[in-house]
Amino acid sequence: MARNVSVALAVIVAFFYLSAGAQEKAEDVTLRIVKYDGLKDEVLKNRGKVVLIDFWADFCLPCKIAFPHTVELHRKFESKGLAVISVALDSLAEEPKQVEEKVLKFLKKQKATFPNLLLHESEDFWQKKFRMDGPPCMYVFNRQGKWTQLSAQELDDQPKRLDRLIEDLLAEK
C-alpha cells in the first residue's frame, strides 16, 4: 500500500513539474522589432535547417486562425530540423507601443516560443520585397536556402500542402 502511495505521489509531482515547465515556456515568448536586415539575419542563422516564415498581421483574421497550426508545426518538427519564424506585418507608423503590445499578447496566448519579429518597414517595401499583396503568406526554405512561397490562396486550396512540403524537405539531407 505504501509503495502505491509513493508511486502515485511521484506521478503527481512529475505532472505538476511538467505542467509548470509548460507554463514557463509560454512566458518565453518574445517579440523583436526589426528592419528587413534583422529578418534576413534570423533566416541566415538557421541555414542547414528547413525554415518556415509565417507572415501574418493582427488585423488579418485568416492569419490568426491559421497561426495555431504554425505553432503545432514547430512543436512537431523542431527536433527534426524545422526552424519557425513569425513575422508580424502590422504598421508601427501610429501607436507603435500599442501595436507591439497587441502582437505580443496574441503570440503569448498562442505560446509561440520560436523567434517572433515585428517588421518595421513600410507596406510598399514589404509588398515589393516579399512579392505579396498582404498576409497571410508563408515562405519555406530548404536546407540549402532555396525558398518556396505559399500564398493565402494556395494554403486555402490545399491545406495539407504546407505539411507535406515541410515533411518532404525535412526528409532531404
HELIX and SHEET records of a PDB file:
HELIX    1   1 ALA A    2  GLU A   27  1                                  26    
HELIX    2   2 TYR A   36  LEU A   44  1                                   9    
HELIX    3   3 LEU A   61  PHE A   77  1                                  17    
HELIX    4   4 GLU A   78  LYS A   80  5                                   3    
HELIX    5   5 PRO A   96  GLN A  110  1                                  15    
HELIX    6   6 GLU A  123  PHE A  130  1                                   8    
HELIX    7   7 ALA A  152  ASP A  157  1                                   6    
HELIX    8   8 ARG A  161  ALA A  171  1                                  11    
SHEET    1   A 6 ARG A  32  VAL A  34  0                                        
SHEET    2   A 6 ASN A 116  LEU A 119  1                                        
SHEET    3   A 6 LEU A  82  ALA A  88  1                                        
SHEET    4   A 6 VAL A  50  TRP A  56  1                                        
SHEET    5   A 6 CYS A 137  PHE A 141 -1                                        
SHEET    6   A 6 TRP A 147  SER A 151 -1                                        
END                                                                             
